[in-house]
Amino acid sequence: MTFVFNCARAALIVAALMGASAVRAADMPVSIDNFVFTPAETQVSVGTTVIWTNNDDIPHTVVDADHKYKSSALDTGDKFSHTFTEPGTYEYFCSLHPHMTGKIIVK
C-alpha cells in the first residue's frame, strides 16, 4: 500500500513540475493613446503575449512590418494580442496612421 501511495505521489509531483515548465511568460500590455504606442519599444521573453489596447477615441490597427500578424481596426477599448514564439526584433505600425510605430524585441 505504501509503495502504491508513493508512486501516485511521485506522479503528481512530476505532473506538477511538468505543468510549471509549461507556464507561459507574463502578458505585456501596450497602450494606444493620442496616436502613440506606449511603450514604443518593449523587450520581452519568448512566449510572452503582448496585448495592445486602444485607449484612443479613434480606430487604430497593429500591423507587423513583415506582415506576420495584423489586427483588424480597433475601436476604443478593443484589444489585440499576439504571442511571440521566436526571438527577434518585430517592428509594427498602425496602417491607418503609418507615422505610429513601435518595436518588440524578443529575447
N, CA, C and O atoms as a Tinker XYZ file with bonds, in Angstrom:
   428  protein
     1  N      0.816000   -1.194000    0.000000    73     2
     2  CA     0.000000    0.000000    0.000000    64     1     3
     3  C      0.862000    1.261000    0.000000    63     2     4     5
     4  O      0.563000    2.211000   -0.723000    81     3
     5  N      1.924000    1.281000    0.799000    73     3     6
     6  CA     2.808000    2.439000    0.876000    64     5     7
     7  C      3.486000    2.681000   -0.465000    63     6     8     9
     8  O      3.632000    3.826000   -0.892000    81     7
     9  N      3.906000    1.590000   -1.141000    73     7    10
    10  CA     4.552000    1.719000   -2.448000    64     9    11
    11  C      3.613000    2.377000   -3.458000    63    10    12    13
    12  O      4.024000    3.277000   -4.191000    81    11
    13  N      2.357000    1.934000   -3.503000    73    11    14
    14  CA     1.377000    2.499000   -4.436000    64    13    15
    15  C      1.156000    3.966000   -4.127000    63    14    16    17
    16  O      1.090000    4.791000   -5.038000    81    15
    17  N      1.040000    4.303000   -2.835000    73    15    18
    18  CA     0.835000    5.685000   -2.433000    64    17    19
    19  C      2.013000    6.556000   -2.858000    63    18    20    21
    20  O      1.810000    7.653000   -3.378000    81    19
    21  N      3.254000    6.079000   -2.642000    73    19    22
    22  CA     4.442000    6.846000   -3.004000    64    21    23
    23  C      4.553000    7.023000   -4.512000    63    22    24    25
    24  O      4.977000    8.083000   -4.973000    81    23
    25  N      4.178000    6.002000   -5.297000    73    23    26
    26  CA     4.209000    6.122000   -6.757000    64    25    27
    27  C      3.192000    7.156000   -7.229000    63    26    28    29
    28  O      3.485000    7.965000   -8.110000    81    27
    29  N      1.999000    7.127000   -6.643000    73    27    30
    30  CA     0.970000    8.097000   -7.016000    64    29    31
    31  C      1.417000    9.503000   -6.648000    63    30    32    33
    32  O      1.223000   10.450000   -7.410000    81    31
    33  N      2.014000    9.626000   -5.477000    73    31    34
    34  CA     2.507000   10.937000   -5.040000    64    33    35
    35  C      3.617000   11.423000   -5.964000    63    34    36    37
    36  O      3.643000   12.600000   -6.325000    81    35
    37  N      4.521000   10.549000   -6.349000    73    35    38
    38  CA     5.604000   10.913000   -7.266000    64    37    39
    39  C      5.044000   11.343000   -8.614000    63    38    40    41
    40  O      5.535000   12.298000   -9.215000    81    39
    41  N      4.017000   10.640000   -9.094000    73    39    42
    42  CA     3.401000   11.004000  -10.378000    64    41    43
    43  C      2.780000   12.391000  -10.300000    63    42    44    45
    44  O      2.874000   13.163000  -11.255000    81    43
    45  N      2.146000   12.719000   -9.177000    73    43    46
    46  CA     1.562000   14.053000   -9.009000    64    45    47
    47  C      2.641000   15.130000   -8.988000    63    46    48    49
    48  O      2.462000   16.205000   -9.561000    81    47
    49  N      3.747000   14.847000   -8.335000    73    47    50
    50  CA     4.849000   15.814000   -8.282000    64    49    51
    51  C      5.428000   16.040000   -9.671000    63    50    52    53
    52  O      5.670000   17.178000  -10.071000    81    51
    53  N      5.649000   14.953000  -10.406000    73    51    54
    54  CA     6.175000   15.077000  -11.774000    64    53    55
    55  C      5.207000   15.868000  -12.645000    63    54    56    57
    56  O      5.634000   16.740000  -13.402000    81    55
    57  N      3.917000   15.581000  -12.550000    73    55    58
    58  CA     2.918000   16.307000  -13.344000    64    57    59
    59  C      2.921000   17.785000  -12.989000    63    58    60    61
    60  O      2.801000   18.635000  -13.870000    81    59
    61  N      3.055000   18.096000  -11.713000    73    59    62
    62  CA     3.088000   19.499000  -11.288000    64    61    63
    63  C      4.319000   20.198000  -11.844000    63    62    64    65
    64  O      4.240000   21.335000  -12.309000    81    63
    65  N      5.464000   19.508000  -11.794000    73    63    66
    66  CA     6.690000   20.099000  -12.335000    64    65    67
    67  C      6.605000   20.283000  -13.839000    63    66    68    69
    68  O      7.068000   21.298000  -14.360000    81    67
    69  N      6.032000   19.335000  -14.539000    73    67    70
    70  CA     5.882000   19.455000  -15.990000    64    69    71
    71  C      4.977000   20.633000  -16.315000    63    70    72    73
    72  O      5.264000   21.397000  -17.237000    81    71
    73  N      3.904000   20.790000  -15.581000    73    71    74
    74  CA     2.990000   21.906000  -15.793000    64    73    75
    75  C      3.656000   23.234000  -15.510000    63    74    76    77
    76  O      3.399000   24.215000  -16.208000    81    75
    77  N      4.507000   23.286000  -14.497000    73    75    78
    78  CA     5.179000   24.524000  -14.139000    64    77    79
    79  C      6.109000   24.973000  -15.253000    63    78    80    81
    80  O      6.257000   26.172000  -15.490000    81    79
    81  N      6.740000   24.024000  -15.942000    73    79    82
    82  CA     7.644000   24.416000  -17.019000    64    81    83
    83  C      6.881000   24.874000  -18.253000    63    82    84    85
    84  O      7.455000   25.523000  -19.128000    81    83
    85  N      5.603000   24.548000  -18.334000    73    83    86
    86  CA     4.814000   24.934000  -19.496000    64    85    87
    87  C      4.117000   26.277000  -19.308000    63    86    88    89
    88  O      3.446000   26.759000  -20.220000    81    87
    89  N      4.272000   26.891000  -18.122000    73    87    90
    90  CA     3.631000   28.183000  -17.874000    64    89    91
    91  C      4.276000   29.222000  -18.768000    63    90    92    93
    92  O      5.501000   29.324000  -18.833000    81    91
    93  N      3.443000   29.999000  -19.463000    73    91    94
    94  CA     3.984000   30.995000  -20.380000    64    93    95
    95  C      4.424000   32.231000  -19.619000    63    94    96    97
    96  O      4.039000   32.446000  -18.469000    81    95
    97  N      5.224000   33.024000  -20.272000    73    95    98
    98  CA     5.684000   34.274000  -19.688000    64    97    99
    99  C      4.491000   35.201000  -19.473000    63    98   100   101
   100  O      3.425000   35.003000  -20.055000    81    99
   101  N      4.680000   36.193000  -18.648000    73    99   102
   102  CA     3.595000   37.134000  -18.342000    64   101   103
   103  C      3.189000   37.929000  -19.578000    63   102   104   105
   104  O      3.975000   38.120000  -20.506000    81   103
   105  N      1.949000   38.382000  -19.559000    73   103   106
   106  CA     1.474000   39.239000  -20.639000    64   105   107
   107  C      2.110000   40.620000  -20.516000    63   106   108   109
   108  O      2.420000   41.076000  -19.415000    81   107
   109  N      2.299000   41.278000  -21.656000    73   107   110
   110  CA     2.879000   42.619000  -21.681000    64   109   111
   111  C      1.859000   43.565000  -22.310000    63   110   112   113
   112  O      1.505000   43.398000  -23.477000    81   111
   113  N      1.380000   44.557000  -21.555000    73   111   114
   114  CA     0.413000   45.497000  -22.125000    64   113   115
   115  C      1.100000   46.617000  -22.913000    63   114   116   117
   116  O      2.166000   47.102000  -22.533000    81   115
   117  N      0.467000   47.011000  -24.010000    73   115   118
   118  CA     0.872000   48.189000  -24.771000    64   117   119
   119  C     -0.393000   49.020000  -24.966000    63   118   120   121
   120  O     -1.416000   48.516000  -25.430000    81   119
   121  N     -0.310000   50.283000  -24.612000    73   119   122
   122  CA    -1.449000   51.186000  -24.740000    64   121   123
   123  C     -1.363000   51.967000  -26.049000    63   122   124   125
   124  O     -0.283000   52.372000  -26.477000    81   123
   125  N     -2.504000   52.166000  -26.664000    73   123   126
   126  CA    -2.597000   53.029000  -27.846000    64   125   127
   127  C     -3.417000   54.244000  -27.411000    63   126   128   129
   128  O     -4.596000   54.118000  -27.078000    81   127
   129  N     -2.788000   55.415000  -27.417000    73   127   130
   130  CA    -3.475000   56.612000  -26.966000    64   129   131
   131  C     -2.810000   57.842000  -27.571000    63   130   132   133
   132  O     -1.584000   57.935000  -27.632000    81   131
   133  N     -3.635000   58.781000  -28.016000    73   131   134
   134  CA    -3.143000   60.038000  -28.578000    64   133   135
   135  C     -2.141000   59.797000  -29.712000    63   134   136   137
   136  O     -1.119000   60.476000  -29.809000    81   135
   137  N     -2.459000   58.804000  -30.577000    73   135   138
   138  CA    -1.646000   58.467000  -31.750000    64   137   139
   139  C     -0.248000   57.971000  -31.388000    63   138   140   141
   140  O      0.708000   58.205000  -32.128000    81   139
   141  N     -0.127000   57.278000  -30.238000    73   139   142
   142  CA     1.171000   56.772000  -29.783000    64   141   143
   143  C      0.990000   55.379000  -29.182000    63   142   144   145
   144  O      0.014000   55.116000  -28.479000    81   143
   145  N      1.956000   54.479000  -29.474000    73   143   146
   146  CA     2.044000   53.182000  -28.794000    64   145   147
   147  C      2.928000   53.391000  -27.561000    63   146   148   149
   148  O      4.035000   53.915000  -27.678000    81   147
   149  N      2.451000   52.988000  -26.387000    73   147   150
   150  CA     3.228000   53.159000  -25.161000    64   149   151
   151  C      3.288000   51.844000  -24.399000    63   150   152   153
   152  O      2.246000   51.302000  -24.028000    81   151
   153  N      4.492000   51.316000  -24.155000    73   151   154
   154  CA     5.795000   51.849000  -24.552000    64   153   155
   155  C      6.034000   51.653000  -26.048000    63   154   156   157
   156  O      5.503000   50.727000  -26.661000    81   155
   157  N      6.834000   52.534000  -26.615000    73   155   158
   158  CA     7.123000   52.469000  -28.054000    64   157   159
   159  C      8.063000   51.312000  -28.380000    63   158   160   161
   160  O      8.003000   50.744000  -29.471000    81   159
   161  N      8.929000   50.967000  -27.430000    73   159   162
   162  CA     9.846000   49.827000  -27.599000    64   161   163
   163  C      9.795000   48.988000  -26.331000    63   162   164   165
   164  O      9.893000   49.504000  -25.218000    81   163
   165  N      9.639000   47.685000  -26.523000    73   163   166
   166  CA     9.495000   46.776000  -25.390000    64   165   167
   167  C     10.360000   45.548000  -25.589000    63   166   168   169
   168  O     10.412000   44.992000  -26.686000    81   167
   169  N     11.048000   45.117000  -24.521000    73   167   170
   170  CA    11.796000   43.859000  -24.544000    64   169   171
   171  C     11.019000   42.830000  -23.755000    63   170   172   173
   172  O     10.611000   43.082000  -22.621000    81   171
   173  N     10.810000   41.650000  -24.363000    73   171   174
   174  CA    10.070000   40.568000  -23.726000    64   173   175
   175  C     10.815000   39.253000  -23.930000    63   174   176   177
   176  O     11.731000   39.158000  -24.747000    81   175
   177  N     10.405000   38.251000  -23.178000    73   175   178
   178  CA    10.948000   36.906000  -23.334000    64   177   179
   179  C     10.116000   36.131000  -24.344000    63   178   180   181
   180  O      8.947000   36.445000  -24.568000    81   179
   181  N     10.728000   35.109000  -24.958000    73   179   182
   182  CA     9.995000   34.210000  -25.845000    64   181   183
   183  C      8.813000   33.645000  -25.055000    63   182   184   185
   184  O      8.956000   33.266000  -23.893000    81   183
   185  N      7.656000   33.595000  -25.694000    73   183   186
   186  CA     6.454000   33.077000  -25.058000    64   185   187
   187  C      5.554000   34.151000  -24.474000    63   186   188   189
   188  O      4.447000   33.859000  -24.023000    81   187
   189  N      6.024000   35.390000  -24.480000    73   187   190
   190  CA     5.225000   36.493000  -23.941000    64   189   191
   191  C      4.122000   36.870000  -24.923000    63   190   192   193
   192  O      4.341000   36.923000  -26.134000    81   191
   193  N      2.941000   37.128000  -24.385000    73   191   194
   194  CA     1.831000   37.640000  -25.184000    64   193   195
   195  C      1.759000   39.149000  -24.971000    63   194   196   197
   196  O      1.608000   39.622000  -23.844000    81   195
   197  N      1.866000   39.887000  -26.051000    73   195   198
   198  CA     1.715000   41.340000  -25.998000    64   197   199
   199  C      0.258000   41.658000  -26.293000    63   198   200   201
   200  O     -0.317000   41.152000  -27.256000    81   199
   201  N     -0.331000   42.500000  -25.458000    73   199   202
   202  CA    -1.734000   42.878000  -25.612000    64   201   203
   203  C     -1.805000   44.390000  -25.835000    63   202   204   205
   204  O     -1.499000   45.179000  -24.941000    81   203
   205  N     -2.210000   44.768000  -27.029000    73   203   206
   206  CA    -2.407000   46.168000  -27.354000    64   205   207
   207  C     -3.853000   46.540000  -27.033000    63   206   208   209
   208  O     -4.777000   45.810000  -27.395000    81   207
   209  N     -4.054000   47.670000  -26.356000    73   207   210
   210  CA    -5.393000   48.156000  -26.044000    64   209   211
   211  C     -5.536000   49.567000  -26.601000    63   210   212   213
   212  O     -4.719000   50.444000  -26.319000    81   211
   213  N     -6.590000   49.776000  -27.401000    73   211   214
   214  CA    -6.829000   51.109000  -27.949000    64   213   215
   215  C     -7.567000   51.956000  -26.917000    63   214   216   217
   216  O     -8.754000   51.754000  -26.661000    81   215
   217  N     -6.851000   52.898000  -26.337000    73   215   218
   218  CA    -7.429000   53.838000  -25.379000    64   217   219
   219  C     -7.713000   55.190000  -26.025000    63   218   220   221
   220  O     -8.084000   56.149000  -25.348000    81   219
   221  N     -7.536000   55.255000  -27.343000    73   219   222
   222  CA    -7.784000   56.485000  -28.088000    64   221   223
   223  C     -9.253000   56.540000  -28.487000    63   222   224   225
   224  O     -9.960000   55.535000  -28.402000    81   223
   225  N     -9.708000   57.692000  -28.914000    73   223   226
   226  CA   -11.119000   57.821000  -29.292000    64   225   227
   227  C    -11.364000   57.626000  -30.787000    63   226   228   229
   228  O    -12.462000   57.880000  -31.280000    81   227
   229  N    -10.329000   57.171000  -31.506000    73   227   230
   230  CA   -10.481000   56.824000  -32.922000    64   229   231
   231  C     -9.849000   55.454000  -33.166000    63   230   232   233
   232  O     -9.009000   55.014000  -32.381000    81   231
   233  N    -10.245000   54.776000  -34.248000    73   231   234
   234  CA    -9.695000   53.430000  -34.524000    64   233   235
   235  C     -8.205000   53.455000  -34.869000    63   234   236   237
   236  O     -7.683000   54.423000  -35.422000    81   235
   237  N     -7.557000   52.368000  -34.524000    73   235   238
   238  CA    -6.154000   52.131000  -34.876000    64   237   239
   239  C     -5.986000   50.652000  -35.192000    63   238   240   241
   240  O     -6.859000   49.843000  -34.876000    81   239
   241  N     -4.867000   50.298000  -35.815000    73   239   242
   242  CA    -4.528000   48.898000  -36.070000    64   241   243
   243  C     -3.125000   48.619000  -35.549000    63   242   244   245
   244  O     -2.376000   49.536000  -35.213000    81   243
   245  N     -2.787000   47.348000  -35.490000    73   243   246
   246  CA    -1.440000   46.894000  -35.152000    64   245   247
   247  C     -1.024000   45.953000  -36.277000    63   246   248   249
   248  O     -1.621000   44.893000  -36.461000    81   247
   249  N      0.007000   46.349000  -37.030000    73   247   250
   250  CA     0.453000   45.557000  -38.179000    64   249   251
   251  C      1.957000   45.354000  -38.093000    63   250   252   253
   252  O      2.715000   46.320000  -38.006000    81   251
   253  N      2.389000   44.097000  -38.118000    73   251   254
   254  CA     3.805000   43.776000  -38.143000    64   253   255
   255  C      4.393000   44.237000  -39.472000    63   254   256   257
   256  O      3.784000   44.030000  -40.522000    81   255
   257  N      5.574000   44.860000  -39.437000    73   255   258
   258  CA     6.209000   45.365000  -40.664000    64   257   259
   259  C      6.447000   44.241000  -41.673000    63   258   260   261
   260  O      6.462000   44.489000  -42.878000    81   259
   261  N      6.632000   43.005000  -41.193000    73   259   262
   262  CA     6.825000   41.853000  -42.083000    64   261   263
   263  C      5.518000   41.119000  -42.358000    63   262   264   265
   264  O      5.516000   40.053000  -42.972000    81   263
   265  N      4.415000   41.689000  -41.905000    73   263   266
   266  CA     3.059000   41.141000  -42.113000    64   265   267
   267  C      2.891000   39.727000  -41.548000    63   266   268   269
   268  O      2.201000   38.895000  -42.138000    81   267
   269  N      3.527000   39.460000  -40.397000    73   267   270
   270  CA     3.363000   38.170000  -39.719000    64   269   271
   271  C      2.106000   38.161000  -38.855000    63   270   272   273
   272  O      1.551000   37.098000  -38.575000    81   271
   273  N      1.658000   39.334000  -38.433000    73   271   274
   274  CA     0.407000   39.457000  -37.690000    64   273   275
   275  C     -0.203000   40.818000  -38.001000    63   274   276   277
   276  O      0.501000   41.772000  -38.334000    81   275
   277  N     -1.528000   40.889000  -37.885000    73   275   278
   278  CA    -2.239000   42.126000  -38.186000    64   277   279
   279  C     -3.578000   42.111000  -37.464000    63   278   280   281
   280  O     -4.304000   41.118000  -37.496000    81   279
   281  N     -3.889000   43.204000  -36.826000    73   279   282
   282  CA    -5.193000   43.324000  -36.172000    64   281   283
   283  C     -6.198000   43.897000  -37.162000    63   282   284   285
   284  O     -5.834000   44.460000  -38.194000    81   283
   285  N     -7.444000   43.743000  -36.826000    73   283   286
   286  CA    -8.479000   44.497000  -37.531000    64   285   287
   287  C     -8.475000   45.894000  -36.911000    63   286   288   289
   288  O     -7.701000   46.154000  -35.989000    81   287
   289  N     -9.321000   46.787000  -37.398000    73   287   290
   290  CA    -9.420000   48.121000  -36.803000    64   289   291
   291  C     -9.921000   47.974000  -35.369000    63   290   292   293
   292  O    -10.936000   47.324000  -35.115000    81   291
   293  N     -9.202000   48.579000  -34.448000    73   291   294
   294  CA    -9.545000   48.509000  -33.030000    64   293   295
   295  C    -10.261000   49.795000  -32.626000    63   294   296   297
   296  O     -9.684000   50.880000  -32.691000    81   295
   297  N    -11.505000   49.671000  -32.213000    73   295   298
   298  CA   -12.230000   50.819000  -31.685000    64   297   299
   299  C    -11.797000   51.060000  -30.243000    63   298   300   301
   300  O    -11.047000   50.265000  -29.677000    81   299
   301  N    -12.261000   52.135000  -29.660000    73   299   302
   302  CA   -11.933000   52.467000  -28.275000    64   301   303
   303  C    -12.263000   51.293000  -27.354000    63   302   304   305
   304  O    -13.385000   50.788000  -27.345000    81   303
   305  N    -11.262000   50.871000  -26.581000    73   303   306
   306  CA   -11.437000   49.766000  -25.649000    64   305   307
   307  C    -11.148000   48.394000  -26.224000    63   306   308   309
   308  O    -11.028000   47.427000  -25.472000    81   307
   309  N    -11.034000   48.286000  -27.542000    73   307   310
   310  CA   -10.732000   46.997000  -28.160000    64   309   311
   311  C     -9.283000   46.603000  -27.905000    63   310   312   313
   312  O     -8.412000   47.451000  -27.710000    81   311
   313  N     -9.050000   45.286000  -27.912000    73   311   314
   314  CA    -7.712000   44.737000  -27.668000    64   313   315
   315  C     -7.308000   43.809000  -28.809000    63   314   316   317
   316  O     -8.151000   43.220000  -29.485000    81   315
   317  N     -6.001000   43.696000  -29.003000    73   315   318
   318  CA    -5.415000   42.749000  -29.939000    64   317   319
   319  C     -4.213000   42.146000  -29.244000    63   318   320   321
   320  O     -3.457000   42.852000  -28.577000    81   319
   321  N     -4.030000   40.838000  -29.397000    73   319   322
   322  CA    -2.876000   40.203000  -28.763000    64   321   323
   323  C     -2.136000   39.315000  -29.752000    63   322   324   325
   324  O     -2.709000   38.798000  -30.711000    81   323
   325  N     -0.854000   39.158000  -29.491000    73   323   326
   326  CA    -0.005000   38.265000  -30.280000    64   325   327
   327  C      1.041000   37.675000  -29.344000    63   326   328   329
   328  O      1.655000   38.393000  -28.554000    81   327
   329  N      1.242000   36.354000  -29.440000    73   327   330
   330  CA     2.249000   35.675000  -28.631000    64   329   331
   331  C      3.514000   35.507000  -29.472000    63   330   332   333
   332  O      3.472000   34.976000  -30.582000    81   331
   333  N      4.624000   35.963000  -28.930000    73   331   334
   334  CA     5.902000   35.923000  -29.636000    64   333   335
   335  C      6.642000   34.635000  -29.266000    63   334   336   337
   336  O      7.064000   34.452000  -28.124000    81   335
   337  N      6.790000   33.751000  -30.253000    73   335   338
   338  CA     7.369000   32.431000  -30.015000    64   337   339
   339  C      8.804000   32.293000  -30.526000    63   338   340   341
   340  O      9.447000   31.268000  -30.299000    81   339
   341  N      9.301000   33.310000  -31.209000    73   339   342
   342  CA    10.658000   33.276000  -31.759000    64   341   343
   343  C     11.405000   34.539000  -31.347000    63   342   344   345
   344  O     10.826000   35.626000  -31.348000    81   343
   345  N     12.689000   34.410000  -30.993000    73   343   346
   346  CA    13.468000   35.612000  -30.698000    64   345   347
   347  C     13.617000   36.475000  -31.950000    63   346   348   349
   348  O     13.579000   35.966000  -33.070000    81   347
   349  N     13.784000   37.751000  -31.759000    73   347   350
   350  CA    13.970000   38.670000  -32.880000    64   349   351
   351  C     13.433000   40.050000  -32.556000    63   350   352   353
   352  O     12.942000   40.303000  -31.456000    81   351
   353  N     13.535000   40.927000  -33.524000    73   351   354
   354  CA    13.019000   42.289000  -33.398000    64   353   355
   355  C     11.834000   42.425000  -34.328000    63   354   356   357
   356  O     11.943000   42.168000  -35.527000    81   355
   357  N     10.711000   42.827000  -33.781000    73   355   358
   358  CA     9.456000   42.929000  -34.523000    64   357   359
   359  C      8.984000   44.383000  -34.509000    63   358   360   361
   360  O      8.523000   44.889000  -33.486000    81   359
   361  N      9.107000   45.040000  -35.653000    73   359   362
   362  CA     8.629000   46.409000  -35.775000    64   361   363
   363  C      7.192000   46.374000  -36.260000    63   362   364   365
   364  O      6.823000   45.532000  -37.078000    81   363
   365  N      6.383000   47.294000  -35.751000    73   363   366
   366  CA     4.974000   47.336000  -36.136000    64   365   367
   367  C      4.518000   48.783000  -36.283000    63   366   368   369
   368  O      5.215000   49.715000  -35.884000    81   367
   369  N      3.323000   48.949000  -36.871000    73   367   370
   370  CA     2.789000   50.283000  -37.112000    64   369   371
   371  C      1.272000   50.211000  -37.171000    63   370   372   373
   372  O      0.688000   49.127000  -37.174000    81   371
   373  N      0.646000   51.371000  -37.218000    73   371   374
   374  CA    -0.798000   51.465000  -37.426000    64   373   375
   375  C     -1.018000   51.717000  -38.909000    63   374   376   377
   376  O     -0.525000   52.709000  -39.446000    81   375
   377  N     -1.746000   50.840000  -39.573000    73   375   378
   378  CA    -1.952000   51.001000  -41.019000    64   377   379
   379  C     -2.842000   52.199000  -41.350000    63   378   380   381
   380  O     -2.829000   52.688000  -42.480000    81   379
   381  N     -3.604000   52.666000  -40.382000    73   379   382
   382  CA    -4.449000   53.847000  -40.594000    64   381   383
   383  C     -3.671000   55.145000  -40.385000    63   382   384   385
   384  O     -4.021000   56.191000  -40.931000    81   383
   385  N     -2.614000   55.056000  -39.587000    73   383   386
   386  CA    -1.776000   56.217000  -39.265000    64   385   387
   387  C     -0.320000   55.741000  -39.254000    63   386   388   389
   388  O      0.244000   55.517000  -38.183000    81   387
   389  N      0.297000   55.585000  -40.432000    73   387   390
   390  CA     1.622000   54.941000  -40.534000    64   389   391
   391  C      2.750000   55.617000  -39.753000    63   390   392   393
   392  O      3.801000   55.012000  -39.544000    81   391
   393  N      2.546000   56.860000  -39.320000    73   391   394
   394  CA     3.581000   57.503000  -38.506000    64   393   395
   395  C      3.627000   56.905000  -37.095000    63   394   396   397
   396  O      4.588000   57.126000  -36.358000    81   395
   397  N      2.602000   56.157000  -36.723000    73   395   398
   398  CA     2.574000   55.482000  -35.421000    64   397   399
   399  C      3.363000   54.184000  -35.539000    63   398   400   401
   400  O      2.975000   53.288000  -36.288000    81   399
   401  N      4.460000   54.078000  -34.808000    73   399   402
   402  CA     5.305000   52.886000  -34.898000    64   401   403
   403  C      5.675000   52.383000  -33.505000    63   402   404   405
   404  O      5.599000   53.113000  -32.517000    81   403
   405  N      6.069000   51.139000  -33.460000    73   403   406
   406  CA     6.531000   50.527000  -32.226000    64   405   407
   407  C      7.453000   49.364000  -32.533000    63   406   408   409
   408  O      7.604000   48.957000  -33.685000    81   407
   409  N      8.070000   48.834000  -31.484000    73   407   410
   410  CA     9.021000   47.730000  -31.668000    64   409   411
   411  C      8.955000   46.798000  -30.470000    63   410   412   413
   412  O      8.928000   47.238000  -29.320000    81   411
   413  N      8.929000   45.495000  -30.761000    73   411   414
   414  CA     9.006000   44.455000  -29.740000    64   413   415
   415  C     10.305000   43.690000  -29.965000    63   414   416   417
   416  O     10.543000   43.166000  -31.053000    81   415
   417  N     11.134000   43.630000  -28.944000    73   415   418
   418  CA    12.395000   42.880000  -29.003000    64   417   419
   419  C     12.197000   41.620000  -28.158000    63   418   420   421
   420  O     11.961000   41.702000  -26.953000    81   419
   421  N     12.296000   40.461000  -28.801000    73   419   422
   422  CA    12.046000   39.182000  -28.122000    64   421   423
   423  C     13.388000   38.480000  -27.918000    63   422   424   425
   424  O     14.127000   38.226000  -28.869000    81   423
   425  N     13.681000   38.174000  -26.658000    73   423   426
   426  CA    14.960000   37.511000  -26.329000    64   425   427
   427  C     14.700000   36.141000  -25.744000    63   426   428
   428  O     15.643000   35.426000  -25.403000    81   427
